[in-house]
């Protein structure tokens, strides 16, 4: 990082901090209240991510808006049919999450339709990239909001510890051709931070095994998601996915690590590996 870039990063830190606090407060409130408040926030986030995806791939905005309408059907209408807000299983188990596969199948069909309408295969991939984790998140939060807090805390801890470890320790670059500022020290810091915070969050929410032990690996998965989005941005020739979040870029920039964490958590739950 050049001196000019470092100075810019320092001057941007207060804005990043304030915006980060606001985002965390909004997310925590939505998770706590749950129901339609949470579902509408997830829809809004997913819609913005899809619009950012379309912009990055130079797809006309029209198809981003059409995709957002498809997401509304997927994330509001179908989720209510499969996971009613006012109805939960008395005993949550692997079978409780099985209806989500119907939601994924619907997402696949809508992704195909969007890709055909836009005549761009990238909109097919972008819709799935956003819609499947978003639907899985609704299913997970429907079961127990503690799981959602655990995933959020894992992702936040990964970002924070990776950032400060990378800045303070430095050292060899992790993937200089994809993301020049990421280091192996940052990767290790993110892993350790996610391991500690994941264990504490699992203890606090009484999640039990395997969530008490897998914070570190989930931190690596979050960083892989971050690297994937960095690769997409480098291919597209853009620095950030958007500008909606001052100091942070776009919504995709903030949630790129959360998306794979959500899906892996869903696989753990539907696979019956949760013993808590």
C-alpha positions as CSV (number, residue, x, y, z in Angstrom):
1,X,0.0,0.0,0.0
2,X,1.4,3.4,-1.0
3,X,1.7,6.3,1.4
4,X,-1.2,8.1,-0.4
5,X,-3.4,5.0,-0.1
6,X,-2.5,4.6,3.6
7,X,-3.4,8.2,4.3
8,X,-6.7,7.8,2.5
9,X,-7.4,4.6,4.5
10,X,-6.7,6.5,7.7
11,X,-8.9,9.4,6.8
12,X,-11.7,7.0,5.8
13,X,-11.6,5.1,9.1
14,X,-14.1,7.3,11.1
15,X,-16.6,7.0,8.3
16,X,-16.1,3.2,8.1
17,X,-16.5,2.9,11.9
18,X,-19.7,5.0,12.1
19,X,-21.3,3.2,9.1
20,X,-20.2,-0.1,10.6
21,X,-21.9,0.6,13.9
22,X,-25.1,1.7,12.1
23,X,-25.1,-1.5,10.0
24,X,-24.5,-3.7,13.0
25,X,-27.3,-2.0,15.0
26,X,-29.8,-2.4,12.1
27,X,-28.9,-6.0,11.6
28,X,-29.1,-6.9,15.3
29,X,-32.5,-5.2,15.6
30,X,-33.9,-7.0,12.6
31,X,-32.6,-10.4,13.8
32,X,-34.0,-9.8,17.3
33,X,-37.4,-8.8,16.1
34,X,-37.4,-11.4,13.4
35,X,-40.5,-12.1,11.3
36,X,-41.4,-9.7,8.5
37,X,-38.9,-7.1,9.7
38,X,-36.1,-9.5,9.2
39,X,-37.4,-10.9,5.9
40,X,-37.9,-7.4,4.4
41,X,-34.3,-6.5,5.4
42,X,-33.0,-9.7,3.8
43,X,-35.0,-8.9,0.6
44,X,-33.7,-5.4,0.5
45,X,-30.1,-6.5,0.9
46,X,-30.5,-9.3,-1.7
47,X,-32.1,-6.9,-4.2
48,X,-29.2,-4.4,-3.8
49,X,-26.6,-7.1,-4.2
50,X,-28.3,-8.3,-7.4
51,X,-28.3,-4.7,-8.8
52,X,-24.7,-4.4,-7.9
53,X,-23.9,-7.7,-9.6
54,X,-25.7,-6.4,-12.7
55,X,-23.8,-3.1,-12.7
56,X,-20.4,-4.9,-12.2
57,X,-21.2,-7.1,-15.2
58,X,-22.5,-4.2,-17.3
59,X,-26.0,-5.6,-17.6
60,X,-28.8,-3.0,-18.1
61,X,-30.4,-2.0,-14.8
62,X,-33.8,-3.2,-16.1
63,X,-32.7,-6.8,-15.6
64,X,-31.5,-6.1,-12.1
65,X,-34.9,-4.7,-11.2
66,X,-36.6,-7.7,-12.8
67,X,-34.4,-9.9,-10.7
68,X,-35.3,-8.0,-7.6
69,X,-39.0,-8.7,-8.3
70,X,-38.2,-12.4,-8.7
71,X,-36.4,-12.2,-5.3
72,X,-39.5,-10.8,-3.7
73,X,-41.5,-13.8,-4.8
74,X,-38.7,-16.1,-3.7
75,X,-37.9,-14.6,-0.4
76,X,-41.3,-13.2,0.8
77,X,-44.1,-15.3,-0.8
78,X,-42.4,-18.7,-1.0
79,X,-40.6,-18.4,2.3
80,X,-44.0,-17.7,4.0
81,X,-45.5,-20.8,2.4
82,X,-42.6,-23.0,3.5
83,X,-41.6,-21.4,6.7
84,X,-44.6,-19.4,8.1
85,X,-43.6,-16.5,10.4
86,X,-46.1,-17.5,13.1
87,X,-45.4,-21.2,13.0
88,X,-42.4,-23.2,14.1
89,X,-41.6,-26.8,14.7
90,X,-41.8,-27.8,18.3
91,X,-38.5,-29.7,18.0
92,X,-36.1,-28.3,15.4
93,X,-34.2,-31.1,13.5
94,X,-32.7,-31.8,10.1
95,X,-36.2,-32.3,8.5
96,X,-37.3,-28.8,9.6
97,X,-35.0,-27.3,7.0
98,X,-35.9,-29.7,4.1
99,X,-38.5,-27.4,2.6
100,X,-35.7,-25.0,1.8
101,X,-34.8,-27.3,-1.1
102,X,-38.1,-26.3,-2.7
103,X,-37.0,-22.7,-2.3
104,X,-33.7,-23.4,-3.9
105,X,-35.4,-25.2,-6.8
106,X,-37.6,-22.1,-7.3
107,X,-34.5,-19.9,-7.3
108,X,-32.9,-22.1,-10.0
109,X,-36.0,-21.8,-12.2
110,X,-36.2,-18.0,-11.7
111,X,-32.5,-17.7,-12.4
112,X,-32.9,-19.6,-15.7
113,X,-35.8,-17.4,-16.6
114,X,-33.9,-14.2,-15.7
115,X,-30.8,-15.4,-17.7
116,X,-33.0,-16.1,-20.7
117,X,-34.9,-12.8,-20.5
118,X,-31.7,-10.8,-20.1
119,X,-29.8,-13.0,-22.6
120,X,-26.9,-12.9,-20.2
121,X,-25.7,-16.1,-18.4
122,X,-24.1,-13.9,-15.8
123,X,-27.6,-13.0,-14.5
124,X,-28.3,-16.7,-14.1
125,X,-25.2,-17.1,-11.9
126,X,-25.7,-13.8,-10.1
127,X,-29.3,-14.6,-9.1
128,X,-28.3,-18.0,-7.7
129,X,-25.3,-16.4,-5.9
130,X,-27.6,-14.1,-4.0
131,X,-31.0,-15.9,-3.8
132,X,-29.8,-19.3,-2.4
133,X,-27.9,-18.0,0.6
134,X,-30.7,-15.4,1.2
135,X,-33.4,-18.1,1.3
136,X,-31.2,-20.3,3.5
137,X,-30.8,-17.4,5.9
138,X,-34.6,-17.1,6.2
139,X,-34.9,-20.8,6.9
140,X,-32.1,-20.6,9.6
141,X,-33.5,-17.5,11.3
142,X,-37.0,-19.1,11.3
143,X,-35.6,-22.0,13.3
144,X,-33.5,-20.0,15.9
145,X,-32.3,-16.5,15.8
146,X,-29.2,-17.5,17.8
147,X,-27.9,-19.3,14.7
148,X,-28.2,-16.1,12.7
149,X,-26.3,-14.1,15.4
150,X,-23.6,-16.8,15.4
151,X,-23.1,-16.5,11.6
152,X,-23.1,-12.7,11.8
153,X,-20.6,-12.6,14.6
154,X,-18.3,-15.1,12.9
155,X,-18.2,-13.0,9.8
156,X,-17.8,-9.7,11.6
157,X,-15.0,-11.2,13.7
158,X,-13.2,-12.5,10.6
159,X,-13.3,-9.1,8.9
160,X,-12.2,-7.2,12.0
161,X,-9.4,-9.5,13.1
162,X,-8.1,-10.0,9.6
163,X,-8.0,-6.3,9.0
164,X,-6.1,-5.4,12.2
165,X,-3.7,-8.4,11.9
166,X,-3.0,-7.6,8.3
167,X,-2.4,-3.9,9.1
168,X,-0.3,-4.5,12.2
169,X,1.8,-7.5,11.2
170,X,1.9,-7.3,7.4
171,X,4.1,-9.8,5.7
172,X,3.6,-11.9,2.6
173,X,0.6,-11.3,0.4
174,X,-2.1,-13.9,0.3
175,X,-3.3,-13.4,-3.3
176,X,-1.6,-10.4,-4.8
177,X,-3.2,-10.8,-8.2
178,X,-6.7,-10.9,-6.8
179,X,-6.5,-8.7,-3.7
180,X,-3.2,-6.9,-3.2
181,X,-3.8,-5.8,0.4
182,X,-4.7,-9.2,1.9
183,X,-1.9,-11.0,3.7
184,X,-1.3,-14.4,5.3
185,X,-1.2,-12.7,8.6
186,X,-4.7,-11.3,8.0
187,X,-5.9,-14.8,7.1
188,X,-4.5,-16.2,10.3
189,X,-5.9,-13.3,12.4
190,X,-9.3,-13.8,10.8
191,X,-9.2,-17.5,11.6
192,X,-8.2,-17.0,15.2
193,X,-10.7,-14.2,15.8
194,X,-13.6,-16.3,14.3
195,X,-12.5,-19.3,16.4
196,X,-12.7,-17.4,19.6
197,X,-15.8,-15.3,18.9
198,X,-17.6,-18.4,17.4
199,X,-16.9,-20.4,20.6
200,X,-18.1,-17.6,22.8
201,X,-21.3,-17.0,20.6
202,X,-22.1,-20.7,20.6
203,X,-21.7,-20.8,24.4
204,X,-23.9,-17.7,24.9
205,X,-26.7,-19.0,22.6
206,X,-26.3,-22.6,23.9
207,X,-25.8,-23.9,20.3
208,X,-23.5,-26.8,21.3
209,X,-21.7,-29.0,18.8
210,X,-20.5,-28.4,16.2
211,X,-20.9,-24.6,16.3
212,X,-18.7,-24.3,19.4
213,X,-15.7,-25.7,17.4
214,X,-16.1,-24.6,13.9
215,X,-15.7,-20.8,14.1
216,X,-12.2,-20.9,12.8
217,X,-13.0,-23.0,9.6
218,X,-16.0,-20.8,9.0
219,X,-13.7,-17.8,9.2
220,X,-11.6,-19.3,6.4
221,X,-14.8,-19.9,4.4
222,X,-15.8,-16.2,4.9
223,X,-12.4,-15.1,3.7
224,X,-12.7,-17.4,0.6
225,X,-16.0,-15.6,-0.1
226,X,-14.3,-12.3,0.2
227,X,-11.5,-13.4,-2.2
228,X,-14.1,-14.6,-4.7
229,X,-15.8,-11.2,-4.8
230,X,-12.4,-9.5,-5.1
231,X,-11.7,-11.7,-8.1
232,X,-15.1,-10.7,-9.6
233,X,-14.3,-7.0,-9.1
234,X,-10.9,-7.3,-10.6
235,X,-12.4,-9.0,-13.7
236,X,-14.9,-6.3,-13.9
237,X,-12.3,-3.5,-13.4
238,X,-14.0,-1.9,-10.4
239,X,-12.8,-1.2,-6.9
240,X,-16.1,-1.6,-5.1
241,X,-19.3,-3.4,-5.9
242,X,-21.2,-0.1,-5.3
243,X,-21.3,3.1,-3.3
244,X,-24.4,2.8,-1.2
245,X,-22.5,2.3,2.1
246,X,-20.1,5.3,2.8
247,X,-16.6,4.0,3.6
248,X,-17.6,0.4,2.8
249,X,-18.5,0.4,-0.9
250,X,-21.5,-1.8,-1.8
251,X,-23.6,-4.3,0.0
252,X,-21.8,-7.1,-1.8
253,X,-18.5,-5.8,-0.4
254,X,-19.9,-6.2,3.1
255,X,-21.7,-9.5,2.7
256,X,-19.4,-11.4,0.4
257,X,-18.0,-13.4,3.3
258,X,-21.4,-14.1,4.9
259,X,-23.0,-15.7,1.8
260,X,-20.9,-18.9,1.9
261,X,-21.0,-19.0,5.7
262,X,-24.8,-19.1,5.5
263,X,-24.9,-21.9,2.9
264,X,-22.3,-24.1,4.8
265,X,-24.3,-23.6,8.0
266,X,-27.5,-24.6,6.2
267,X,-25.7,-27.8,5.0
268,X,-24.7,-28.6,8.6
269,X,-28.3,-28.2,9.8
270,X,-30.0,-30.1,7.0
271,X,-27.4,-32.8,7.3
272,X,-28.4,-33.4,10.9
273,X,-24.9,-32.5,12.3
274,X,-26.3,-30.1,14.8
275,X,-26.4,-31.8,18.2
276,X,-27.1,-28.7,20.3
